[in-house]
């Protein structure tokens, strides 16, 4: 069943007038000016509505519905954000539910000015929003109760979905909802002292688990509409290839096939079912103009990267004189690290359902970029954006792929819907999903470093070569801000925390026609591997313990030091391990959070087995430690899978890995024991969905060195390539 969502204006009217409830919305600092632009008729559509940002609806049935403006793709925002609001509201958690927000400027991300989910920012960006929304609703409910009792509001208190007075009388929120809706919102709200939190900071069970277990949860691939057809597309075998002609003579007569049509993405076969569409698609004979990428090979690309790294690049950071310090170092070392293209590999392949009509368009998909996807859908449909509704379903994984700047999987579905003339769902096969591009770019890091006569790190120079994920996109002007390099390419090395007096970072931007974008942890996914492995190599050069070597370089960075010490302590750093095993460590800062991992591995007959990973995380003021543990563990597995197994390679322009058999994910029997330890403080909140990824690869690589004496400088890990 599809949960059809109303137009925002109708939603506001009906939720109060028809259901007799209270809908609260607010303006908050940091919200875009667009979100505040609203006609007086909308602002006063009902005396019981408060605009422009509606985050909570309280019904006369006592249900509290939190309207969440971020996508749920497994990271827990449908629980964490309601927890923030419900705690300030003093709601009865057993009566709290959630709802995906419609696409509307009122739900724009406070920092990015559009509705989106990414950068591990959902919770910390919504911390103030959702707490203030809950506090304001609570204030209005108290005021409504005080009016009924004819007492001063300051004499009332709230607890578990009800208001109480000094006499012990009680009025539930559902009873007060209609009266509270008639009151003006407060100008200012008083937020709780963190010491009084009842939900925030507790391991509350996720609200979305029951419907995922019983099958009621609607993911994009589950969407069913009356009269809907399914489409599968024959796509170019090489990036940049264009279609010259196609022969569909056999496919046209196959069961269930309704239409076959050329669209910009390729040739769409539209049929009654997915299998009918796919089977017919596979019989098409398409002639392609393969273009300039037909000779592209990743092995040759990495050779070119190595040559380019021999010359200076664009300066990103320069402390002291790294060149002179390297020349005078007592000992020095140089290393080249390589990481491959990676696929996002969501469990749910890309899909999008579209119902396009003459004057309206509805889209159902798992989107991370609601504002952009709706705008791009509207452009193809030939409609103004307000005539397009985008329904955000559950996402079976995203990791950045469903935040595509060109909205590729949405745009092609609208093209298909125009041809179909009826509601249609486009489904990508696993092979298409992997071969469809927008990968984590391949990178090469050439690093040189030196130590002085006392064994202290004296110099460091990093040269990075790889593709920009920002160049050529609408984000370039904002994110690159006139720089000659992409900050996303160098994040994690441009802010290297180690106290090294002579430090330089340089960037070479490669121009390659393989489409790339952010993947979980973005630039940190490769910079942490290179930098944390090289720190280990410097420690070896200085003949010092890798953990203690890091400690000495982090004395001015207490939060780095805090997670480093916590991980080492919990892992039992320094305690002996069985023969053939080794222990490695890594520490990193990403997405406003600090993390450290210790990995314990064994190497036997050339096979690497990760037995244990101890993870320490400092994300400041946290909301749900259970979700933090789950995300840290998931991040560690994500990073370990990439480190041990995953790479995408091209030969003559064609991708060589197109499914799980050639691009494996860590299996249950391969998964290590993972421990998560959270630093308890009240620092500014950071992200959690991505910071668990970066340290996994270097911790494993450094553990392999401890076990074998061989350095890992290339991913995925192959001992035959170790040095």
ABEGO torsion letter per residue (X at the ends): XBBBBBBAAAAAAAAAAAAGBBBBBBBBBGBBAAAABBBAAAAAABAABBOABBABBBBAAGBBBBBBABBBAGAGAAAAAAAAAAAAAGBBAAABBBBBBBBBAAABBAAAGBBBBEGGAAAAAAAAAAAAAAAAAAAAAAAAAAAAAGBBAAABBBBGGBBBBAAGBBBBAAAAAAAAAABBBBABBBBBBAAABAABGBBBBBAAAAAAAAGABBBAAABBBBGBBBBBBBBBABBGBBBABBBAAAAAABBGBABBBBBAAEBBBBBABAAAAAAAAAABBBBBBAEAAAABBAAAAAAAAAAAAABBBBBABBBEBAAAAAAABABBBBBBBBBBBBBAGBABBBBBBBBBBAABBBBBBBBABAAAAAAAAAAAAGBBAAABBBBBBBBBEAGGAABBAAGAAAAAAAAAAAAAGBBBBBBBBAAAAAAAEGBBBBBBBBBBBBBBAAGBBABBBBBBBEBBAABGBAAAAAAAGGBABBAAAABGAAABABBBABBBBBBBBBBBABBBBBBBGEAAAAAAAAAAAAAAAAAAAAGBBAAAAAAAAAAABAAAAAAAAAAAAAAGBGBBBBBGBBBBBBBBBBGGBBBBBBBBBBBBGGBBBBABBBBBBBAEBBABAAAAAAAAAAAAAAAAAAAAABBBBBBGGBBABABAAABBBBBAAABBBBBBBBBBBABBBBBAAAAAAAAAAAAAAAAAAAAAGBBBABOBBBAAABX
